[in-house]
Amino acid sequence: MALIAPRPLYVASAEEDLWADPQGEFISLKLAAPVYQLLGKTPIFPAERPAINQPEMQDTGYHIRSGKHDINEYDWTQYLNFADKHLK
């Protein structure tokens, strides 16, 4: 994920999608944060994964939502909010 820096990066997980490893996705995003900072960007950098259905957005963003592996309306709403923030 660090190789995408300094471009905006958003990662989404689902609570019941254990094959995708939501915790690992979050840790990967968190480990990319120093590269974003080095390039003058503001990544999310919380100590713990955000709560279910509580997205965090800066120059990187993340949410974990309730449910299974899928892309649903909640996901699209967050993707579009992130895109509006960075791609106006």
For each residue, the residues with C-beta under 8 A, 3 or more apart:
1: 4 9 11 28 29 31 32
2: 5 31 32 34 35 36
3:
4: 1 7 9 32
5: 2 9 32 35 36 38 39 41
6: 36 39 40 41 59
7: 4
8: 59 60 61 82 85 86 87
9: 1 4 5 29 32 59 60 61
10: 57 60 61 62 78 79 82
11: 1 25 26 28 29 60 61 62
12: 62 63 64 65 75 78 79
13: 17 20 22 25 26 62 63 64 65
14: 17 20 22 64 65 66 67 68 69 70
15: 22 52 64 65 66 67
16: 66 67 68 69
17: 13 14 20 22 68 69
18: 21 22
19: 69
20: 13 14 17 25 69
21: 18 24 25
22: 13 14 15 17 18 25 26 49 64
23: 26 27 49
24: 21 27 28
25: 11 13 20 21 22 28 29 62
26: 11 13 22 23 29 30 49 62 64
27: 23 24 30 31
28: 1 11 24 25 31 32
29: 1 9 11 25 26 32 33 43 44 60 62
30: 26 27 33 44 45 46
31: 1 2 27 28 34
32: 1 2 4 5 9 28 29 35 36 43 60
33: 29 30 36 37 43 44 45 60
34: 2 31 37 38
35: 2 5 32 38 39
36: 2 5 6 32 33 39 41 42 43 59 60
37: 33 34 40 41 42 43
38: 5 34 35
39: 5 6 35 36
40: 6 37
41: 5 6 36 37 58 59 60
42: 36 37 58 59
43: 29 32 33 36 37 58 59 60
44: 29 30 33 56 57 58 60 61 62
45: 30 33
46: 30 49 50 56
47:
48:
49: 22 23 26 46 62 64
50: 46 54 55 56 62 63 64
51: 54
52: 15 64 65 66
53: 63 64 65 66 74
54: 50 51 63
55: 50 61 62 63 78 81
56: 44 46 50 61 62 63
57: 10 44 61 81 82 85
58: 41 42 43 44 61
59: 6 8 9 36 41 42 43 86
60: 8 9 10 11 29 32 33 36 41 43 44
61: 8 9 10 11 44 55 56 57 58 78 82
62: 10 11 12 13 25 26 29 44 49 50 55 56
63: 12 13 50 53 54 55 56 75 78
64: 12 13 14 15 22 26 49 50 52 53
65: 12 13 14 15 52 53 72 74 75
66: 14 15 16 52 53
67: 14 15 16 70 72
68: 14 16 17
69: 14 16 17 19 20
70: 14 67 75
71: 75 76
72: 65 67 75 76
73: 76 77
74: 53 65 77 78
75: 12 63 65 70 71 72 78 79
76: 71 72 73 79 80
77: 73 74 80 81
78: 10 12 55 61 63 74 75 81 82
79: 10 12 75 76 82 83
80: 76 77 83 84
81: 55 57 77 78 84 85
82: 8 10 57 61 78 79 85 86
83: 79 80 86 87
84: 80 81 87 88
85: 8 57 81 82 88
86: 8 59 82 83
87: 8 83 84
88: 84 85
